Amino acid sequence: MSENYSGGCACGAIRYNCSGAPAYMGNCHCRDCQQATGSAYFPAVLVKKDDFTLERGEPSWFDRTSDSGHVMRRAFCPDCGSPVFIENSARPGNRVLYAGSLDDPSLYQPSRDIYVASAQPWDVLHPDLPKDEGMPSR
């Protein structure tokens, strides 16, 4: 993925820009992410908070404690409801972007599937990606 990319919500009220390659890209299949996306998994793009700039708009927030006990702060557009990014209290120096919020989501290249123990039976997982039952150790 390039080192400069941008994205935002569906209505354009929230816009962000990133400078710096993502630290991680992967699919999270935990129930929290399924509920937050309304889908089978969350395609996550982890970026350094210092590389992230909110260019326009102010998101609304929803906080929820994850299975691991960390607070997940999910940012979404107050106008159109689109999820845009997450702040995880376990990694305060990072932001996690929703790959679908990227202007060019084809840049997303997942490196693994996590929380596959919660994956839905109707979800077809990419056979070439490494799989973790939960969160992989660092």
The first five atom37 places (N, CA, C, CB, O) and aatype in JSON, in Angstrom:
{
  "aatype": [12, 15, 6, 2, 18, 15, 7, 7, 4, 0, 4, 7, 0, 9, 1, 18, 2, 4, 15, 7, 0, 14, 0, 18, 12, 7, 2, 4, 8, 4, 1, 3, 4, 5, 5, 0, 16, 7, 15, 0, 18, 13, 14, 0, 19, 10, 19, 11, 11, 3, 3, 13, 16, 10, 6, 1, 7, 6, 14, 15, 17, 13, 3, 1, 16, 15, 3, 15, 7, 8, 19, 12, 1, 1, 0, 13, 4, 14, 3, 4, 7, 15, 14, 19, 13, 9, 6, 2, 15, 0, 1, 14, 7, 2, 1, 19, 10, 18, 0, 7, 15, 10, 3, 3, 14, 15, 10, 18, 5, 14, 15, 1, 3, 9, 18, 19, 0, 15, 0, 5, 14, 17, 3, 19, 10, 8, 14, 3, 10, 14, 11, 3, 6, 7, 12, 14, 15, 1],
  "atom_mask": [
    [1, 1, 1, 1, 1],
    [1, 1, 1, 1, 1],
    [1, 1, 1, 1, 1],
    [1, 1, 1, 1, 1],
    [1, 1, 1, 1, 1],
    [1, 1, 1, 1, 1],
    [1, 1, 1, 0, 1],
    [1, 1, 1, 0, 1],
    [1, 1, 1, 1, 1],
    [1, 1, 1, 1, 1],
    [1, 1, 1, 1, 1],
    [1, 1, 1, 0, 1],
    [1, 1, 1, 1, 1],
    [1, 1, 1, 1, 1],
    [1, 1, 1, 1, 1],
    [1, 1, 1, 1, 1],
    [1, 1, 1, 1, 1],
    [1, 1, 1, 1, 1],
    [1, 1, 1, 1, 1],
    [1, 1, 1, 0, 1],
    [1, 1, 1, 1, 1],
    [1, 1, 1, 1, 1],
    [1, 1, 1, 1, 1],
    [1, 1, 1, 1, 1],
    [1, 1, 1, 1, 1],
    [1, 1, 1, 0, 1],
    [1, 1, 1, 1, 1],
    [1, 1, 1, 1, 1],
    [1, 1, 1, 1, 1],
    [1, 1, 1, 1, 1],
    [1, 1, 1, 1, 1],
    [1, 1, 1, 1, 1],
    [1, 1, 1, 1, 1],
    [1, 1, 1, 1, 1],
    [1, 1, 1, 1, 1],
    [1, 1, 1, 1, 1],
    [1, 1, 1, 1, 1],
    [1, 1, 1, 0, 1],
    [1, 1, 1, 1, 1],
    [1, 1, 1, 1, 1],
    [1, 1, 1, 1, 1],
    [1, 1, 1, 1, 1],
    [1, 1, 1, 1, 1],
    [1, 1, 1, 1, 1],
    [1, 1, 1, 1, 1],
    [1, 1, 1, 1, 1],
    [1, 1, 1, 1, 1],
    [1, 1, 1, 1, 1],
    [1, 1, 1, 1, 1],
    [1, 1, 1, 1, 1],
    [1, 1, 1, 1, 1],
    [1, 1, 1, 1, 1],
    [1, 1, 1, 1, 1],
    [1, 1, 1, 1, 1],
    [1, 1, 1, 1, 1],
    [1, 1, 1, 1, 1],
    [1, 1, 1, 0, 1],
    [1, 1, 1, 1, 1],
    [1, 1, 1, 1, 1],
    [1, 1, 1, 1, 1],
    [1, 1, 1, 1, 1],
    [1, 1, 1, 1, 1],
    [1, 1, 1, 1, 1],
    [1, 1, 1, 1, 1],
    [1, 1, 1, 1, 1],
    [1, 1, 1, 1, 1],
    [1, 1, 1, 1, 1],
    [1, 1, 1, 1, 1],
    [1, 1, 1, 0, 1],
    [1, 1, 1, 1, 1],
    [1, 1, 1, 1, 1],
    [1, 1, 1, 1, 1],
    [1, 1, 1, 1, 1],
    [1, 1, 1, 1, 1],
    [1, 1, 1, 1, 1],
    [1, 1, 1, 1, 1],
    [1, 1, 1, 1, 1],
    [1, 1, 1, 1, 1],
    [1, 1, 1, 1, 1],
    [1, 1, 1, 1, 1],
    [1, 1, 1, 0, 1],
    [1, 1, 1, 1, 1],
    [1, 1, 1, 1, 1],
    [1, 1, 1, 1, 1],
    [1, 1, 1, 1, 1],
    [1, 1, 1, 1, 1],
    [1, 1, 1, 1, 1],
    [1, 1, 1, 1, 1],
    [1, 1, 1, 1, 1],
    [1, 1, 1, 1, 1],
    [1, 1, 1, 1, 1],
    [1, 1, 1, 1, 1],
    [1, 1, 1, 0, 1],
    [1, 1, 1, 1, 1],
    [1, 1, 1, 1, 1],
    [1, 1, 1, 1, 1],
    [1, 1, 1, 1, 1],
    [1, 1, 1, 1, 1],
    [1, 1, 1, 1, 1],
    [1, 1, 1, 0, 1],
    [1, 1, 1, 1, 1],
    [1, 1, 1, 1, 1],
    [1, 1, 1, 1, 1],
    [1, 1, 1, 1, 1],
    [1, 1, 1, 1, 1],
    [1, 1, 1, 1, 1],
    [1, 1, 1, 1, 1],
    [1, 1, 1, 1, 1],
    [1, 1, 1, 1, 1],
    [1, 1, 1, 1, 1],
    [1, 1, 1, 1, 1],
    [1, 1, 1, 1, 1],
    [1, 1, 1, 1, 1],
    [1, 1, 1, 1, 1],
    [1, 1, 1, 1, 1],
    [1, 1, 1, 1, 1],
    [1, 1, 1, 1, 1],
    [1, 1, 1, 1, 1],
    [1, 1, 1, 1, 1],
    [1, 1, 1, 1, 1],
    [1, 1, 1, 1, 1],
    [1, 1, 1, 1, 1],
    [1, 1, 1, 1, 1],
    [1, 1, 1, 1, 1],
    [1, 1, 1, 1, 1],
    [1, 1, 1, 1, 1],
    [1, 1, 1, 1, 1],
    [1, 1, 1, 1, 1],
    [1, 1, 1, 1, 1],
    [1, 1, 1, 1, 1],
    [1, 1, 1, 1, 1],
    [1, 1, 1, 1, 1],
    [1, 1, 1, 1, 1],
    [1, 1, 1, 0, 1],
    [1, 1, 1, 1, 1],
    [1, 1, 1, 1, 1],
    [1, 1, 1, 1, 1],
    [1, 1, 1, 1, 1]
  ],
  "atom_positions": [
    [[0.85, -1.18, 0.0], [0.0, 0.0, 0.0], [0.89, 1.23, 0.0], [-0.96, 0.0, 1.22], [1.95, 1.24, 0.63]],
    [[0.47, 2.26, -0.69], [1.26, 3.48, -0.77], [1.35, 4.14, 0.61], [0.66, 4.47, -1.8], [0.62, 3.77, 1.54]],
    [[2.23, 5.1, 0.73], [2.41, 5.77, 2.01], [1.52, 7.0, 2.16], [3.84, 6.17, 2.18], [1.52, 7.62, 3.22]],
    [[0.76, 7.35, 1.13], [-0.2, 8.45, 1.22], [-1.53, 7.96, 0.68], [0.3, 9.7, 0.45], [-1.63, 7.55, -0.48]],
    [[-2.55, 8.02, 1.52], [-3.87, 7.56, 1.12], [-4.88, 8.3, 1.97], [-4.01, 6.03, 1.27], [-4.56, 8.84, 3.02]],
    [[-6.11, 8.31, 1.49], [-7.15, 9.07, 2.16], [-8.44, 8.29, 2.16], [-7.35, 10.45, 1.5], [-8.56, 7.24, 1.52]],
    [[-9.41, 8.81, 2.89], [-10.71, 8.17, 2.95], [-11.69, 9.01, 3.72], [0.0, 0.0, 0.0], [-11.42, 10.16, 4.07]],
    [[-12.84, 8.42, 3.99], [-13.87, 9.12, 4.73], [-15.16, 8.35, 4.72], [0.0, 0.0, 0.0], [-15.21, 7.18, 4.36]],
    [[-16.21, 9.04, 5.13], [-17.53, 8.42, 5.23], [-18.26, 8.5, 3.89], [-18.37, 9.09, 6.33], [-17.76, 9.1, 2.94]],
    [[-19.43, 7.9, 3.83], [-20.21, 7.83, 2.59], [-20.7, 9.19, 2.13], [-21.39, 6.91, 2.77], [-20.76, 9.44, 0.92]],
    [[-21.05, 10.09, 3.05], [-21.6, 11.39, 2.66], [-20.53, 12.46, 2.48], [-22.6, 11.85, 3.68], [-20.83, 13.55, 1.99]],
    [[-19.29, 12.17, 2.87], [-18.2, 13.13, 2.71], [-18.03, 14.11, 3.85], [0.0, 0.0, 0.0], [-17.15, 14.97, 3.8]],
    [[-18.86, 14.01, 4.89], [-18.74, 14.92, 6.03], [-17.45, 14.69, 6.81], [-19.95, 14.76, 6.96], [-16.9, 15.63, 7.39]],
    [[-16.96, 13.45, 6.83], [-15.71, 13.13, 7.51], [-14.69, 12.71, 6.45], [-15.9, 12.0, 8.57], [-14.96, 11.85, 5.61]],
    [[-13.52, 13.33, 6.51], [-12.43, 13.03, 5.6], [-11.15, 12.9, 6.42], [-12.28, 14.13, 4.49], [-10.92, 13.66, 7.36]],
    [[-10.31, 11.92, 6.05], [-9.01, 11.76, 6.7], [-7.94, 11.56, 5.65], [-9.03, 10.57, 7.68], [-8.22, 11.25, 4.49]],
    [[-6.71, 11.75, 6.07], [-5.54, 11.51, 5.23], [-4.5, 10.79, 6.07], [-4.98, 12.85, 4.64], [-4.37, 11.06, 7.26]],
    [[-3.77, 9.88, 5.45], [-2.7, 9.16, 6.14], [-1.41, 9.29, 5.34], [-3.07, 7.66, 6.33], [-1.4, 9.22, 4.11]],
    [[-0.33, 9.5, 6.07], [1.0, 9.51, 5.45], [1.83, 8.49, 6.22], [1.67, 10.95, 5.49], [2.06, 8.65, 7.41]],
    [[2.25, 7.47, 5.55], [2.98, 6.38, 6.21], [2.29, 5.06, 5.93], [0.0, 0.0, 0.0], [1.06, 4.97, 5.99]],
    [[3.07, 4.07, 5.64], [2.52, 2.76, 5.32], [1.8, 2.17, 6.53], [3.63, 1.8, 4.85], [2.22, 2.38, 7.67]],
    [[0.71, 1.43, 6.31], [0.03, 0.78, 7.42], [0.96, -0.21, 8.13], [-1.23, 0.05, 6.93], [1.83, -0.82, 7.51]],
    [[0.77, -0.34, 9.44], [1.56, -1.29, 10.22], [1.0, -2.7, 10.11], [1.6, -0.85, 11.7], [1.71, -3.68, 10.33]],
    [[-0.29, -2.81, 9.75], [-0.95, -4.11, 9.7], [-2.24, -3.98, 8.89], [-1.26, -4.66, 11.14], [-2.88, -2.93, 8.91]],
    [[-2.6, -5.03, 8.19], [-3.9, -5.14, 7.54], [-4.38, -6.57, 7.74], [-3.83, -4.76, 6.0], [-3.66, -7.52, 7.42]],
    [[-5.59, -6.73, 8.26], [-6.11, -8.07, 8.49], [-7.6, -8.06, 8.75], [0.0, 0.0, 0.0], [-8.2, -7.02, 8.97]],
    [[-8.19, -9.26, 8.74], [-9.62, -9.44, 8.92], [-9.92, -9.94, 10.33], [-10.18, -10.42, 7.88], [-9.41, -10.98, 10.74]],
    [[-10.74, -9.18, 11.06], [-11.14, -9.6, 12.41], [-12.55, -10.15, 12.35], [-11.05, -8.41, 13.41], [-13.48, -9.49, 11.88]],
    [[-12.72, -11.39, 12.85], [-14.0, -12.1, 12.8], [-14.68, -12.16, 14.18], [-13.79, -13.5, 12.27], [-15.6, -12.96, 14.36]],
    [[-14.24, -11.34, 15.15], [-14.87, -11.38, 16.48], [-16.31, -10.87, 16.4], [-14.05, -10.53, 17.51], [-16.66, -10.14, 15.46]],
    [[-17.12, -11.24, 17.36], [-18.54, -10.85, 17.36], [-18.69, -9.34, 17.44], [-19.29, -11.51, 18.52], [-19.59, -8.78, 16.82]],
    [[-17.84, -8.66, 18.2], [-17.91, -7.21, 18.31], [-17.75, -6.57, 16.94], [-16.83, -6.68, 19.29], [-18.5, -5.66, 16.58]],
    [[-16.77, -7.02, 16.17], [-16.53, -6.47, 14.84], [-17.65, -6.84, 13.88], [-15.19, -6.96, 14.29], [-18.02, -6.05, 13.01]],
    [[-18.2, -8.04, 14.02], [-19.33, -8.43, 13.18], [-20.51, -7.5, 13.42], [-19.73, -9.9, 13.45], [-21.16, -7.04, 12.48]],
    [[-20.79, -7.22, 14.7], [-21.91, -6.33, 15.01], [-21.63, -4.9, 14.56], [-22.21, -6.36, 16.5], [-22.54, -4.22, 14.08]],
    [[-20.4, -4.44, 14.71], [-20.05, -3.07, 14.32], [-20.12, -2.86, 12.82], [-18.66, -2.73, 14.83], [-20.45, -1.76, 12.36]],
    [[-19.8, -3.9, 12.04], [-19.81, -3.76, 10.58], [-21.11, -4.22, 9.96], [-18.66, -4.54, 9.98], [-21.44, -3.85, 8.83]],
    [[-21.87, -5.03, 10.7], [-23.07, -5.62, 10.12], [-22.73, -6.67, 9.08], [0.0, 0.0, 0.0], [-23.52, -6.93, 8.18]],
    [[-21.55, -7.26, 9.22], [-21.07, -8.2, 8.22], [-20.31, -9.33, 8.9], [-20.17, -7.5, 7.19], [-20.38, -9.5, 10.12]],
    [[-19.58, -10.1, 8.12], [-18.87, -11.27, 8.62], [-17.59, -10.92, 9.37], [-18.56, -12.2, 7.49], [-17.16, -11.67, 10.25]],
    [[-16.97, -9.81, 9.02], [-15.69, -9.44, 9.63], [-15.4, -7.96, 9.41], [-14.55, -10.3, 9.07], [-16.08, -7.28, 8.64]],
    [[-14.39, -7.49, 10.1], [-13.91, -6.11, 9.99], [-12.59, -6.13, 9.24], [-13.76, -5.45, 11.4], [-11.6, -6.66, 9.75]],
    [[-12.53, -5.56, 8.03], [-11.26, -5.44, 7.32], [-10.49, -4.25, 7.89], [-11.49, -5.28, 5.77], [-10.83, -3.1, 7.61]],
    [[-9.47, -4.52, 8.67], [-8.79, -3.52, 9.49], [-7.46, -3.08, 8.89], [-8.57, -4.06, 10.87], [-6.66, -3.89, 8.41]],
    [[-7.24, -1.76, 8.93], [-5.98, -1.17, 8.47], [-5.41, -0.38, 9.65], [-6.19, -0.24, 7.2], [-5.91, 0.69, 10.0]],
    [[-4.36, -0.92, 10.26], [-3.74, -0.29, 11.43], [-2.7, 0.74, 10.98], [-3.08, -1.36, 12.35], [-1.77, 0.42, 10.25]],
    [[-2.88, 1.98, 11.43], [-1.94, 3.06, 11.1], [-1.48, 3.74, 12.38], [-2.6, 4.09, 10.14], [-2.17, 3.71, 13.4]],
    [[-0.31, 4.35, 12.33], [0.17, 5.14, 13.47], [-0.7, 6.39, 13.6], [1.67, 5.52, 13.3], [-1.03, 7.03, 12.61]],
    [[-1.06, 6.72, 14.83], [-1.89, 7.89, 15.07], [-1.21, 9.16, 14.54], [-2.19, 8.04, 16.58], [-1.88, 10.07, 14.07]],
    [[0.12, 9.2, 14.63], [0.86, 10.37, 14.13], [0.8, 10.49, 12.62], [2.31, 10.3, 14.57], [1.02, 11.58, 12.08]],
    [[0.49, 9.4, 11.91], [0.39, 9.42, 10.45], [-1.03, 9.74, 9.98], [0.82, 8.08, 9.88], [-1.27, 9.91, 8.78]],
    [[-1.97, 9.84, 10.92], [-3.38, 10.05, 10.62], [-3.77, 11.51, 10.87], [-4.27, 9.1, 11.47], [-3.45, 12.06, 11.92]],
    [[-4.45, 12.12, 9.91], [-4.94, 13.49, 10.08], [-6.42, 13.52, 9.72], [-4.14, 14.49, 9.19], [-6.82, 13.13, 8.62]],
    [[-7.22, 13.99, 10.66], [-8.64, 14.19, 10.38], [-8.74, 15.53, 9.66], [-9.52, 14.16, 11.71], [-8.52, 16.58, 10.25]],
    [[-9.08, 15.49, 8.39], [-9.1, 16.68, 7.53], [-10.4, 17.46, 7.65], [-8.87, 16.27, 6.09], [-10.4, 18.69, 7.58]],
    [[-11.53, 16.74, 7.83], [-12.82, 17.42, 7.87], [-13.8, 16.62, 8.71], [-13.37, 17.62, 6.44], [-13.79, 15.39, 8.69]],
    [[-14.62, 17.32, 9.44], [-15.69, 16.71, 10.2], [-15.25, 16.24, 11.57], [0.0, 0.0, 0.0], [-14.06, 16.18, 11.89]],
    [[-16.22, 15.91, 12.37], [-15.99, 15.39, 13.72], [-16.87, 14.16, 13.9], [-16.29, 16.48, 14.82], [-18.1, 14.27, 13.82]],
    [[-16.26, 13.0, 14.14], [-17.07, 11.78, 14.27], [-17.84, 11.72, 15.58], [-16.2, 10.55, 14.14], [-17.5, 12.4, 16.55]],
    [[-18.85, 10.91, 15.59], [-19.5, 10.49, 16.82], [-18.77, 9.23, 17.27], [-21.06, 10.24, 16.63], [-18.09, 8.58, 16.48]],
    [[-18.91, 8.9, 18.55], [-18.15, 7.77, 19.11], [-19.08, 6.8, 19.81], [-17.07, 8.27, 20.08], [-20.09, 7.19, 20.4]],
    [[-18.72, 5.53, 19.74], [-19.37, 4.48, 20.51], [-18.27, 3.67, 21.18], [-20.28, 3.58, 19.61], [-17.41, 3.11, 20.51]],
    [[-18.3, 3.61, 22.51], [-17.3, 2.87, 23.27], [-17.87, 1.53, 23.73], [-16.81, 3.69, 24.49], [-19.02, 1.44, 24.17]],
    [[-17.04, 0.5, 23.61], [-17.44, -0.83, 24.06], [-16.21, -1.56, 24.54], [-18.15, -1.62, 22.93], [-15.15, -1.47, 23.93]],
    [[-16.34, -2.29, 25.64], [-15.23, -3.08, 26.16], [-15.16, -4.4, 25.41], [-15.38, -3.32, 27.69], [-16.15, -5.13, 25.32]],
    [[-13.99, -4.71, 24.87], [-13.8, -5.93, 24.09], [-13.65, -7.14, 25.01], [-12.57, -5.8, 23.17], [-13.58, -7.0, 26.23]],
    [[-13.61, -8.33, 24.4], [-13.42, -9.57, 25.16], [-12.13, -9.54, 25.98], [-13.41, -10.77, 24.22], [-12.05, -10.14, 27.05]],
    [[-11.12, -8.83, 25.46], [-9.83, -8.76, 26.15], [-9.82, -7.73, 27.27], [-8.72, -8.44, 25.16], [-8.84, -7.63, 28.01]],
    [[-10.91, -6.96, 27.41], [-11.0, -5.96, 28.47], [-10.57, -4.55, 28.05], [0.0, 0.0, 0.0], [-10.62, -3.63, 28.85]],
    [[-10.16, -4.39, 26.81], [-9.76, -3.08, 26.31], [-10.97, -2.35, 25.72], [-8.65, -3.21, 25.25], [-11.88, -2.97, 25.18]],
    [[-10.95, -1.03, 25.84], [-12.04, -0.23, 25.29], [-11.79, 0.02, 23.81], [-12.19, 1.11, 26.06], [-10.73, 0.49, 23.4]],
    [[-12.79, -0.31, 23.02], [-12.77, -0.03, 21.59], [-13.65, 1.19, 21.36], [-13.27, -1.27, 20.74], [-14.86, 1.14, 21.6]],
    [[-13.04, 2.29, 20.91], [-13.8, 3.51, 20.59], [-14.0, 3.55, 19.09], [-13.05, 4.81, 21.1], [-13.05, 3.75, 18.33]],
    [[-15.23, 3.34, 18.67], [-15.55, 3.3, 17.24], [-16.07, 4.66, 16.8], [-16.59, 2.2, 16.94], [-17.05, 5.17, 17.33]],
    [[-15.38, 5.25, 15.8], [-15.75, 6.55, 15.25], [-16.61, 6.35, 14.01], [-14.49, 7.39, 14.91], [-16.27, 5.56, 13.13]],
    [[-17.72, 7.06, 13.96], [-18.61, 6.96, 12.81], [-19.18, 8.33, 12.48], [-19.75, 5.95, 13.09], [-19.17, 9.23, 13.32]],
    [[-19.65, 8.49, 11.27], [-20.2, 9.76, 10.83], [-21.56, 10.0, 11.49], [-20.34, 9.8, 9.3], [-22.43, 9.14, 11.43]],
    [[-21.75, 11.17, 12.14], [-23.04, 11.44, 12.76], [-24.15, 11.72, 11.74], [-22.91, 12.62, 13.7], [-25.33, 11.68, 12.08]],
    [[-23.77, 11.99, 10.49], [-24.77, 12.27, 9.46], [-25.22, 11.02, 8.72], [-24.22, 13.27, 8.46], [-26.42, 10.75, 8.65]],
    [[-24.28, 10.24, 8.19], [-24.65, 9.07, 7.38], [-24.49, 7.75, 8.13], [-23.83, 9.04, 6.12], [-24.98, 6.72, 7.67]],
    [[-23.8, 7.76, 9.27], [-23.63, 6.54, 10.08], [-22.48, 5.64, 9.66], [0.0, 0.0, 0.0], [-22.26, 4.6, 10.28]],
    [[-21.75, 6.02, 8.63], [-20.64, 5.17, 8.15], [-19.56, 5.01, 9.21], [-20.03, 5.76, 6.88], [-19.13, 6.0, 9.79]],
    [[-19.12, 3.77, 9.48], [-17.97, 3.59, 10.37], [-16.7, 4.04, 9.64], [-17.84, 2.1, 10.83], [-16.54, 3.78, 8.44]],
    [[-15.81, 4.71, 10.36], [-14.62, 5.27, 9.71], [-13.33, 4.73, 10.32], [-14.65, 6.79, 9.81], [-12.44, 4.29, 9.59]],
    [[-13.21, 4.76, 11.65], [-12.0, 4.25, 12.3], [-12.27, 3.89, 13.75], [-10.86, 5.28, 12.21], [-13.33, 4.19, 14.29]],
    [[-11.28, 3.24, 14.36], [-11.36, 2.79, 15.76], [-10.12, 3.26, 16.5], [-11.51, 1.25, 15.84], [-9.03, 3.33, 15.94]],
    [[-10.31, 3.57, 17.77], [-9.19, 3.73, 18.7], [-9.31, 2.6, 19.71], [-9.19, 5.16, 19.4], [-10.37, 2.4, 20.3]],
    [[-8.22, 1.86, 19.92], [-8.19, 0.73, 20.84], [-7.33, 1.12, 22.03], [-7.65, -0.57, 20.14], [-6.17, 1.49, 21.85]],
    [[-7.86, 1.05, 23.24], [-7.1, 1.48, 24.43], [-5.85, 0.64, 24.63], [-7.98, 1.39, 25.67], [-4.93, 1.07, 25.34]],
    [[-5.78, -0.55, 24.03], [-4.58, -1.39, 24.14], [-3.44, -0.85, 23.27], [-4.91, -2.84, 23.73], [-2.28, -1.16, 23.53]],
    [[-3.77, -0.06, 22.27], [-2.77, 0.49, 21.35], [-3.06, 1.97, 21.12], [-2.76, -0.28, 19.99], [-3.48, 2.36, 20.04]],
    [[-2.82, 2.8, 22.15], [-3.2, 4.23, 22.06], [-2.44, 5.02, 21.0], [-2.98, 4.88, 23.39], [-2.9, 6.1, 20.62]],
    [[-1.34, 4.53, 20.51], [-0.58, 5.24, 19.48], [-1.02, 4.93, 18.07], [0.0, 0.0, 0.0], [-0.37, 5.32, 17.1]],
    [[-2.16, 4.21, 17.94], [-2.62, 3.78, 16.62], [-4.08, 4.14, 16.39], [-2.43, 2.28, 16.45], [-4.82, 4.44, 17.33]],
    [[-4.46, 4.11, 15.15], [-5.86, 4.17, 14.72], [-6.06, 2.98, 13.8], [-6.22, 5.56, 14.0], [-5.14, 2.55, 13.11]],
    [[-7.26, 2.44, 13.79], [-7.58, 1.32, 12.92], [-8.68, 1.77, 11.97], [-8.02, 0.05, 13.75], [-9.8, 2.06, 12.39]],
    [[-8.35, 1.83, 10.7], [-9.29, 2.28, 9.68], [-10.13, 1.13, 9.17], [-8.55, 2.95, 8.53], [-9.66, -0.01, 9.1]],
    [[-11.37, 1.41, 8.83], [-12.2, 0.45, 8.12], [-11.76, 0.5, 6.66], [-13.75, 0.76, 8.27], [-11.79, 1.56, 6.05]],
    [[-11.35, -0.63, 6.1], [-10.84, -0.65, 4.72], [-11.86, -0.09, 3.74], [-10.47, -2.08, 4.31], [-11.49, 0.52, 2.74]],
    [[-13.14, -0.29, 4.02], [-14.18, 0.24, 3.14], [-14.27, 1.75, 3.15], [0.0, 0.0, 0.0], [-14.89, 2.33, 2.27]],
    [[-13.66, 2.41, 4.14], [-13.67, 3.87, 4.19], [-12.56, 4.49, 3.35], [-13.55, 4.35, 5.63], [-12.53, 5.71, 3.16]],
    [[-11.64, 3.66, 2.86], [-10.56, 4.17, 2.0], [-11.14, 4.65, 0.67], [-9.47, 3.07, 1.76], [-12.07, 4.05, 0.14]],
    [[-10.58, 5.73, 0.14], [-11.0, 6.18, -1.19], [-10.75, 5.11, -2.24], [-10.27, 7.47, -1.58], [-11.52, 4.96, -3.19]],
    [[-9.68, 4.36, -2.05], [-9.36, 3.24, -2.95], [-9.24, 1.97, -2.12], [-8.05, 3.52, -3.76], [-8.13, 1.58, -1.75]],
    [[-10.37, 1.31, -1.81], [-10.32, 0.11, -0.98], [-9.57, -1.05, -1.62], [-11.7, -0.32, -0.64], [-9.28, -2.03, -0.94]],
    [[-9.26, -0.96, -2.91], [-8.49, -2.03, -3.54], [-7.05, -2.07, -3.02], [-8.49, -1.86, -5.06], [-6.33, -3.03, -3.28]],
    [[-6.64, -1.03, -2.29], [-5.3, -1.0, -1.69], [-5.19, -1.97, -0.52], [-4.97, 0.42, -1.22], [-4.09, -2.34, -0.11]],
    [[-6.33, -2.38, 0.01], [-6.34, -3.28, 1.17], [-5.81, -4.65, 0.79], [-7.77, -3.4, 1.74], [-6.28, -5.29, -0.15]],
    [[-4.81, -5.1, 1.55], [-4.2, -6.42, 1.34], [-4.05, -7.12, 2.69], [-2.82, -6.3, 0.62], [-3.02, -6.97, 3.34]],
    [[-5.06, -7.87, 3.11], [-5.0, -8.5, 4.43], [-3.87, -9.51, 4.53], [-6.32, -9.18, 4.75], [-3.54, -10.21, 3.57]],
    [[-3.28, -9.56, 5.72], [-2.16, -10.49, 5.95], [-2.58, -11.7, 6.77], [-1.02, -9.77, 6.64], [-1.84, -12.69, 6.82]],
    [[-3.76, -11.64, 7.42], [-4.21, -12.78, 8.23], [-5.67, -12.6, 8.62], [-3.33, -12.94, 9.49], [-6.24, -11.52, 8.47]],
    [[-6.25, -13.68, 9.14], [-7.58, -13.68, 9.73], [-7.42, -13.94, 11.22], [-8.51, -14.77, 9.06], [-6.72, -14.86, 11.63]],
    [[-8.08, -13.09, 12.04], [-8.03, -13.29, 13.49], [-9.44, -13.52, 14.03], [-7.37, -12.06, 14.18], [-10.43, -13.18, 13.39]],
    [[-9.51, -14.09, 15.22], [-10.76, -14.47, 15.88], [-11.6, -15.37, 14.98], [-11.55, -13.21, 16.26], [-12.82, -15.23, 14.9]],
    [[-10.94, -16.31, 14.31], [-11.67, -17.22, 13.43], [-12.56, -18.18, 14.2], [-10.69, -18.01, 12.57], [-13.45, -18.8, 13.62]],
    [[-12.34, -18.31, 15.51], [-13.23, -19.14, 16.32], [-14.66, -18.57, 16.3], [-12.71, -19.23, 17.78], [-15.62, -19.3, 16.55]],
    [[-14.79, -17.26, 16.02], [-16.1, -16.6, 15.94], [-16.59, -16.43, 14.51], [-16.04, -15.26, 16.63], [-17.67, -15.87, 14.29]],
    [[-15.82, -16.89, 13.54], [-16.2, -16.71, 12.13], [-17.52, -17.42, 11.87], [-15.09, -17.26, 11.18], [-17.79, -18.49, 12.41]],
    [[-18.33, -16.81, 11.04], [-19.64, -17.37, 10.7], [-19.48, -18.51, 9.7], [-20.56, -16.28, 10.14], [-18.62, -18.44, 8.82]],
    [[-20.31, -19.54, 9.8], [-20.17, -20.69, 8.9], [-20.43, -20.32, 7.43], [-21.13, -21.79, 9.33], [-19.99, -21.04, 6.53]],
    [[-21.14, -19.23, 7.18], [-21.42, -18.8, 5.8], [-20.34, -17.89, 5.23], [-22.75, -18.08, 5.76], [-20.39, -17.51, 4.06]],
    [[-19.35, -17.56, 6.06], [-18.24, -16.71, 5.62], [-17.15, -17.59, 5.01], [-17.67, -15.86, 6.81], [-16.7, -18.54, 5.64]],
    [[-16.74, -17.29, 3.8], [-15.7, -18.05, 3.13], [-14.36, -17.34, 3.37], [-16.0, -18.2, 1.58], [-14.12, -16.27, 2.83]],
    [[-13.5, -17.95, 4.2], [-12.21, -17.35, 4.54], [-11.2, -17.61, 3.43], [-11.69, -17.9, 5.89], [-11.2, -18.67, 2.8]],
    [[-10.36, -16.64, 3.21], [-9.32, -16.79, 2.18], [-8.39, -17.94, 2.58], [-8.5, -15.46, 2.0], [-7.82, -17.9, 3.67]],
    [[-8.23, -18.95, 1.76], [-7.47, -20.14, 2.16], [-5.97, -19.89, 2.34], [-7.66, -21.21, 1.14], [-5.31, -20.66, 3.04]],
    [[-5.43, -18.85, 1.74], [-3.99, -18.61, 1.82], [-3.57, -17.75, 3.01], [-3.52, -17.95, 0.57], [-2.37, -17.63, 3.29]],
    [[-4.52, -17.16, 3.73], [-4.16, -16.31, 4.86], [-3.97, -17.13, 6.13], [-5.24, -15.25, 5.09], [-4.72, -18.07, 6.37]],
    [[-2.96, -16.8, 6.94], [-2.81, -17.46, 8.24], [-4.05, -17.18, 9.1], [-1.53, -16.97, 8.97], [-4.68, -16.13, 8.97]],
    [[-4.38, -18.11, 9.97], [-5.57, -18.01, 10.82], [-5.18, -18.07, 12.29], [-6.57, -19.14, 10.48], [-4.31, -18.85, 12.69]],
    [[-5.83, -17.23, 13.1], [-5.65, -17.26, 14.55], [-7.03, -17.41, 15.19], [-4.92, -15.97, 15.06], [-7.97, -16.72, 14.8]],
    [[-7.15, -18.3, 16.17], [-8.42, -18.5, 16.86], [-8.87, -17.23, 17.57], [-8.3, -19.63, 17.86], [-10.07, -16.95, 17.64]],
    [[-7.92, -16.46, 18.1], [-8.22, -15.21, 18.79], [-7.22, -14.15, 18.33], [0.0, 0.0, 0.0], [-6.87, -14.08, 17.15]],
    [[-6.8, -13.34, 19.27], [-5.8, -12.31, 18.96], [-4.42, -12.96, 19.0], [-5.89, -11.11, 19.97], [-4.07, -13.61, 19.98]],
    [[-3.64, -12.79, 17.94], [-2.28, -13.36, 17.95], [-1.4, -12.64, 18.96], [-1.65, -13.3, 16.55], [-1.59, -11.45, 19.2]],
    [[-0.45, -13.35, 19.54], [0.49, -12.68, 20.46], [1.43, -11.81, 19.65], [1.28, -13.72, 21.31], [1.77, -12.09, 18.5]],
    [[1.83, -10.76, 20.3], [2.71, -9.78, 19.62], [4.1, -10.3, 19.45], [2.76, -8.48, 20.39], [4.95, -9.6, 18.9]]
  ]
}
